[in-house]
Amino acid sequence: MERGGAQALVGAPPSRPPWRASPVELSETSSRPRPPTPTLLLGRRVAPAYTGTAPTTSTTGSSIVSVATGHPGSAFPEGGLPDGYTPTERDLPVINRGDTVQVRVAPDAATAPDPAAANGDGPGPLYVVGDVHGYLDELVGALRAQGLIDENGGWAAGNARLWFLGDFTDRGPDGIGVIDLVMRLSADVAAAGGYCKALMGNHELLLIGAKRFGDTPVNSGAGTATFQAAWLLNGGQKHDMDRLQDVHLQWMSRLDAVVLEDDHLLLHSDTTAYLEYGETIEDVNDTVHEILNRSDADEVWDVFRKFTKRFAFRDEGGPQAVQELLSTYGGSRIVHGHSPIPYLLGQVGTEESEGSGGPVIDGPHVYADGLAIAMDGGVTMAGKLLVVELPLNG
């Protein structure tokens, strides 16, 4: 979504040079016109750097920083960005709130989960996290603001349940640090009686493909393509690839594509393409895992291509598309990431709106007759990284 070239792979605006065309850019069709193609504001967005002084065990290898450092991910020390970090240009409509948006951390515990609910015998409160895309500092701030982790990065919410909706890497400065944090939280939360789990996003498929298949040509349906080229042109960062280890690949490869939690159907992409992989949640997840285990580049590419589709729930036929998924897999609402909320709303940056502040993303977007909840607050486009407790009321 951020740089030129194959940024079309994740659903860029429809107007682009012919050489950018790819089957992966396909979005779900609808009968209502799309918002007009925006004037792209190609500013650079760099995440606020971590300013702690405690060094990590390594700045090149994958590592999980001790909680005592004050930062629970494998962040880069001394406030510096990694060598070779390439802030990607915005290739989706931009909300004009300046080049960076820092997530404010609540000074008190007013937003902390109810201790009675968090420490009871039954399931704890359910939280979901939107697309992170390597913005580790924003993620830590958002988790703290919800009272899920303490100031030292330790789990603070008892038996609460936490689901990440996918897309951990690419575009931001510390994708591997995000994965390391989620992996560590998974162990910490389980020890406290809750759980922290994650779904597979299209960028996990992209990173797995880039690592496994590199420049191996794949049948894209519209000419020759490679995972390596697609990954780089969709915000892939060399320092993430350098730190990517087998443990990360194994973890990503085992992520589920669809889950049902408290009558909420959780998935990454706002597409009906999941229906092509099975009539039950178990069938979908098993099919995707089997494809990844076979390590056939064309098969993996096809899953990646289909999971980049978007906007199935946005327009006139949106409620029907949501109902088709719900009637197949269960649940009364879909919760998804993938498509930034400013794009779903058509609230885009233009030359005319420059300086006006633009739309502000304060929370999830509930749409499709109240059947769908969008959770990608557009952290890569000066929006907000969303961490929200379900169910939403109102």
C-alpha positions in Angstrom: 0.0 0.0 0.0 2.9 2.3 0.5 5.4 2.3 -2.4 5.1 2.3 -6.1 5.4 -0.8 -8.3 3.6 -3.8 -7.0 1.9 -1.9 -4.3 -1.1 -2.8 -6.3 -0.8 -6.1 -4.7 -2.5 -4.9 -1.5 -5.2 -2.9 -3.1 -3.9 0.5 -4.2 -6.3 3.1 -5.8 -7.5 2.1 -9.2 -5.6 4.7 -11.3 -2.0 3.5 -11.9 0.5 2.9 -14.8 -0.1 -0.3 -16.7 3.1 -1.9 -15.5 1.6 -1.9 -12.0 -1.2 -4.2 -12.9 -1.5 -7.5 -11.1 -4.2 -10.0 -10.3 -3.5 -9.4 -6.6 -4.8 -5.8 -6.9 -8.3 -7.2 -7.5 -10.9 -6.1 -5.0 -14.4 -7.4 -4.5 -16.8 -5.8 -7.0 -19.8 -3.8 -6.0 -22.6 -1.9 -7.7 -21.8 1.4 -6.0 -19.0 3.7 -7.3 -15.8 3.8 -5.4 -14.7 7.0 -3.8 -12.7 9.2 -6.3 -9.1 8.4 -6.7 -7.3 10.7 -4.2 -4.4 13.0 -4.7 -1.7 11.0 -3.1 0.3 12.8 -0.5 3.6 11.0 -0.6 4.9 12.1 2.8 7.2 9.8 4.7 6.0 8.4 8.0 8.6 7.2 10.5 7.4 5.6 13.7 8.5 7.4 16.9 11.7 5.8 17.9 12.2 4.0 21.1 14.3 6.2 23.4 15.3 3.8 26.0 19.0 3.3 26.7 19.1 -0.4 27.6 20.6 -2.3 24.6 19.1 -5.4 23.1 21.1 -8.6 23.1 21.5 -8.0 19.4 20.7 -5.3 16.9 20.9 -7.7 13.9 19.7 -11.0 15.1 16.1 -11.7 16.3 15.8 -11.3 20.0 13.3 -10.5 22.7 14.3 -7.7 25.0 14.0 -8.4 28.7 11.0 -6.8 30.3 13.4 -4.9 32.5 14.4 -2.7 29.5 11.0 -1.1 29.5 10.4 -2.2 25.9 9.1 -5.7 25.3 10.0 -6.1 21.6 13.3 -6.4 19.8 13.5 -2.7 19.3 16.6 -0.8 18.1 18.5 0.8 21.0 19.5 4.5 21.5 16.4 5.7 19.6 17.9 4.8 16.3 16.2 3.3 13.3 17.7 0.2 11.8 20.3 0.4 9.0 18.6 0.2 5.7 15.2 1.1 7.0 13.1 2.4 4.1 10.0 4.3 5.1 7.5 3.4 2.4 5.6 6.0 0.5 1.9 6.1 1.1 -0.1 4.5 -1.7 -3.5 4.7 -0.1 -5.6 7.8 0.6 -3.9 9.8 3.4 -5.5 11.4 6.4 -3.6 14.6 7.0 -2.7 14.6 10.6 1.0 15.3 10.2 3.8 12.8 9.5 3.6 10.9 12.8 0.8 10.1 15.3 1.9 9.0 18.7 -0.5 6.9 20.7 -1.0 8.6 24.0 -0.7 6.3 27.0 -3.3 6.8 29.7 -1.6 8.1 32.9 -3.8 6.0 35.1 -5.4 2.6 35.2 -8.9 3.9 34.2 -8.9 1.8 31.1 -7.6 -1.4 32.7 -9.8 -4.4 32.4 -12.2 -5.1 35.3 -10.1 -7.1 37.8 -13.1 -9.2 38.7 -13.6 -10.2 35.0 -9.9 -10.6 34.5 -9.3 -12.9 37.4 -12.5 -14.9 37.5 -13.0 -18.5 36.8 -14.7 -18.0 33.4 -13.1 -16.5 30.2 -11.7 -13.1 30.6 -12.6 -10.0 28.4 -11.9 -10.3 24.7 -9.7 -7.8 22.9 -8.7 -7.5 19.2 -5.8 -5.7 17.6 -5.8 -4.3 14.1 -2.9 -4.3 11.6 0.4 -3.4 13.1 2.8 -3.4 10.1 6.0 -3.1 12.1 5.0 -0.1 14.2 6.1 -1.6 17.5 6.1 1.6 19.6 2.5 2.3 18.6 1.5 -1.3 19.5 3.1 -1.0 22.9 1.4 2.3 23.6 -2.0 1.0 22.5 -1.7 -2.1 24.7 -0.7 0.0 27.6 -3.5 2.4 27.0 -5.9 -0.5 27.3 -4.3 -1.7 30.5 -3.2 -5.0 28.9 0.5 -4.5 29.6 2.3 -2.5 32.3 4.9 0.2 31.9 7.6 -2.5 31.7 5.9 -4.5 29.1 4.6 -7.3 31.4 1.1 -8.7 30.9 -1.3 -6.9 33.3 -4.7 -8.2 32.4 -5.0 -11.6 34.1 -7.1 -14.1 32.1 -8.1 -11.6 29.4 -8.0 -12.9 25.8 -6.2 -11.1 23.0 -6.4 -11.7 19.3 -4.2 -10.1 16.6 -5.9 -9.9 13.2 -2.7 -10.3 11.2 -0.2 -8.2 9.2 2.7 -7.8 11.7 5.5 -6.8 9.3 6.3 -4.6 6.3 6.3 -0.8 6.0 7.1 -0.1 9.6 10.6 -0.1 11.2 10.4 -3.3 13.4 8.3 -6.1 12.1 10.3 -8.8 13.6 10.1 -7.0 17.0 6.3 -7.1 16.6 6.3 -10.8 16.0 8.7 -11.4 18.9 6.4 -9.4 21.2 3.3 -11.3 20.2 5.1 -14.6 20.6 6.3 -13.6 24.1 2.9 -12.3 25.1 1.4 -15.7 24.0 3.4 -17.4 26.7 2.9 -14.7 29.3 -0.8 -14.5 28.9 -1.2 -18.3 29.0 0.7 -18.4 32.3 -1.9 -15.9 33.6 -4.8 -18.0 32.6 -5.8 -16.2 29.4 -4.5 -16.4 25.9 -2.9 -14.3 23.1 -3.4 -15.6 19.6 -3.0 -14.3 16.1 -4.5 -14.7 12.6 -2.7 -15.0 9.3 -2.8 -11.9 7.2 -1.8 -11.5 3.6 1.6 -10.0 4.7 2.4 -13.1 6.6 1.8 -15.1 3.4 3.9 -12.6 1.5 6.9 -12.8 3.9 6.7 -16.6 4.1 6.7 -16.6 0.3 9.6 -14.2 -0.1 11.7 -16.2 2.3 10.9 -19.6 0.9 10.6 -18.9 -2.8 12.6 -15.7 -3.4 12.8 -14.9 -7.1 11.1 -18.1 -8.3 8.6 -17.2 -11.0 5.0 -17.8 -10.1 1.9 -17.9 -12.2 0.2 -14.6 -11.3 -2.5 -14.9 -13.9 -1.3 -11.8 -15.7 2.3 -12.5 -16.4 5.4 -13.4 -14.4 5.7 -12.4 -10.8 7.9 -13.3 -7.8 7.3 -13.2 -4.1 10.5 -11.4 -3.5 9.6 -8.5 -5.9 6.1 -8.4 -4.4 7.4 -8.3 -0.9 9.8 -5.5 -1.6 7.3 -3.4 -3.4 4.8 -3.8 -0.6 7.0 -2.4 2.1 9.3 -5.3 2.8 12.2 -4.3 5.0 15.7 -5.9 4.5 16.4 -5.7 8.3 13.3 -7.8 8.9 14.4 -10.4 6.4 17.9 -10.4 8.0 16.4 -11.2 11.4 13.8 -13.6 10.2 14.5 -17.0 11.8 13.0 -20.5 11.4 11.0 -20.0 14.7 9.2 -17.0 13.1 8.5 -18.9 9.9 7.1 -21.8 11.8 5.0 -19.6 14.0 3.5 -17.7 11.0 2.9 -20.9 9.1 0.7 -22.3 11.9 -1.5 -19.3 12.2 -5.2 -19.8 11.5 -7.0 -17.9 8.9 -10.5 -17.8 10.6 -11.7 -18.2 14.1 -15.0 -17.8 16.0 -14.8 -16.0 19.4 -17.8 -15.0 21.5 -20.1 -15.0 18.4 -17.6 -12.8 16.5 -16.1 -14.3 13.3 -12.5 -13.0 13.2 -10.6 -12.9 9.9 -8.0 -10.7 8.4 -9.3 -9.7 5.1 -12.7 -8.2 4.2 -13.3 -10.7 1.4 -15.5 -13.7 0.8 -12.5 -15.6 -0.7 -12.3 -17.7 2.5 -15.4 -19.6 1.2 -13.2 -21.1 -1.5 -11.1 -23.0 1.1 -13.8 -24.9 3.0 -17.3 -25.0 4.4 -16.2 -25.0 8.0 -13.7 -22.9 10.0 -11.6 -26.1 10.5 -11.7 -26.9 6.8 -10.4 -23.4 5.9 -7.6 -23.5 8.4 -6.6 -27.0 7.5 -6.6 -26.3 3.8 -4.4 -23.2 4.2 -2.0 -25.0 6.4 -1.8 -27.9 3.9 -1.0 -25.5 1.1 1.8 -23.9 3.1 3.2 -27.4 4.0 3.3 -28.4 0.4 5.6 -25.4 -0.4 4.3 -25.0 -3.9 5.0 -21.5 -4.9 2.0 -21.2 -7.3 -0.4 -22.5 -4.6 0.9 -20.2 -1.9 0.7 -17.2 -4.4 -2.9 -18.0 -5.1 -3.8 -18.0 -1.4 -1.9 -14.7 -1.0 -3.6 -13.2 -4.1 -7.1 -14.1 -2.8 -6.4 -12.9 0.7 -5.5 -9.5 -0.6 -9.0 -8.9 -2.0 -11.0 -6.3 -0.1 -14.2 -4.3 0.2 -16.6 -7.2 -0.1 -18.6 -5.8 2.8 -18.4 -2.1 2.0 -21.0 -1.3 -0.6 -24.6 -2.2 -1.4 -24.1 -5.9 -1.4 -21.9 -5.8 1.7 -24.5 -7.0 4.2 -25.3 -10.0 2.0 -21.6 -10.9 1.7 -21.2 -10.7 5.4 -24.3 -12.9 5.9 -22.9 -15.5 3.5 -19.8 -15.9 5.7 -21.7 -15.8 8.9 -24.2 -18.4 7.7 -21.3 -20.7 6.7 -19.0 -20.3 9.6 -21.2 -19.0 12.4 -21.2 -15.8 14.5 -23.4 -12.7 14.4 -20.6 -10.2 13.4 -17.4 -10.2 11.4 -14.4 -8.4 12.8 -11.6 -7.8 10.3 -8.4 -5.8 9.5 -6.7 -5.4 6.1 -8.6 -2.4 4.6 -7.8 0.9 6.3 -10.8 2.6 7.8 -10.2 6.0 6.1 -10.3 4.1 2.7 -13.5 2.3 3.6 -15.1 5.6 4.5 -13.8 7.5 1.5 -12.3 10.0 3.9 -9.1 10.6 2.0 -6.4 13.2 1.8 -6.6 15.7 -1.0 -4.9 18.9 -1.9 -8.1 20.8 -0.9 -8.2 19.2 2.6 -4.5 19.8 3.3 -4.1 21.6 6.5 -7.7 20.9 7.6 -6.6 18.0 9.9 -8.6 15.5 7.9 -10.7 12.7 9.5 -9.7 11.4 12.9 -9.8 7.7 13.6 -11.0 7.3 17.1 -12.1 3.7 17.0 -13.4 0.8 14.8 -15.7 1.3 11.9 -19.0 -0.6 12.2 -20.8 -1.0 8.9 -22.7 -3.4 6.6 -25.9 -2.9 8.6 -23.9 -3.3 11.8 -22.7 -6.8 10.8 -19.0 -5.9 10.2 -16.4 -4.2 12.3 -13.2 -2.8 10.6 -10.1 -2.7 12.8 -7.4 -1.4 10.5 -7.0 2.2 11.8 -4.4 3.0 9.1 -1.3 3.2 11.3 0.8 3.2 8.1 -1.0 6.3 6.8 -0.9 8.5 9.9 -3.9 6.9 11.4 -4.2 4.9 14.6 -3.3 1.4 15.8 -6.5 0.0 17.3 -6.8 -2.3 20.3 -10.4 -2.7 21.3 -12.5 -4.8 23.7 -15.4 -6.8 22.2 -18.3 -6.7 22.0 -18.8 -3.1 20.8 -21.9 -1.4 21.9 -23.7 1.3 19.9 
